[in-house]
Amino acid sequence: MRKEDVFKKNHLLGIEFDRYLLEHPEILEQIPENAEIYFLPEDDPDLSEENLKIAETQKAEGRKVILVKIGRLSPPHSRLEDVRLESMTF
């Protein structure tokens, strides 16, 4: 897997995980300070494999590592409400 693809996928998962933590602050309490977080999405075995390799290397170097196993990522949807269009044509 290309490094660029790994970065993009992990970036998206990182944003979603941040949102998840805002909704579930009790999870944040389980993450040690200065821990490195690696995502293992079940629906993307290639990314999981890449991230697990990196995580194992970091653990071998004595770093705190947390693995986040993700079942799936729901499709994105809009959070807009009460939308109205106004025409500015004369």
Secondary structure in CASP SS format (residue, H / E / C, confidence):
PFRMAT SS
TARGET T0000
AUTHOR 0000-0000-0000
METHOD secondary structure of the structure
MODEL  1
M C 1.00
R C 1.00
K H 1.00
E H 1.00
D H 1.00
V H 1.00
F H 1.00
K H 1.00
K H 1.00
N H 1.00
H H 1.00
L H 1.00
L H 1.00
G H 1.00
I H 1.00
E H 1.00
F H 1.00
D H 1.00
R H 1.00
Y H 1.00
L H 1.00
L H 1.00
E H 1.00
H C 1.00
P H 1.00
E H 1.00
I H 1.00
L H 1.00
E C 1.00
Q C 1.00
I C 1.00
P C 1.00
E C 1.00
N C 1.00
A C 1.00
E E 1.00
I E 1.00
Y E 1.00
F E 1.00
L E 1.00
P E 1.00
E C 1.00
D C 1.00
D C 1.00
P H 1.00
D H 1.00
L H 1.00
S H 1.00
E H 1.00
E H 1.00
N H 1.00
L H 1.00
K H 1.00
I H 1.00
A H 1.00
E H 1.00
T H 1.00
Q H 1.00
K H 1.00
A H 1.00
E C 1.00
G C 1.00
R C 1.00
K C 1.00
V E 1.00
I E 1.00
L E 1.00
V E 1.00
K E 1.00
I E 1.00
G C 1.00
R C 1.00
L C 1.00
S C 1.00
P C 1.00
P C 1.00
H C 1.00
S C 1.00
R C 1.00
L C 1.00
E C 1.00
D C 1.00
V C 1.00
R C 1.00
L C 1.00
E C 1.00
S C 1.00
M C 1.00
T C 1.00
F C 1.00
END
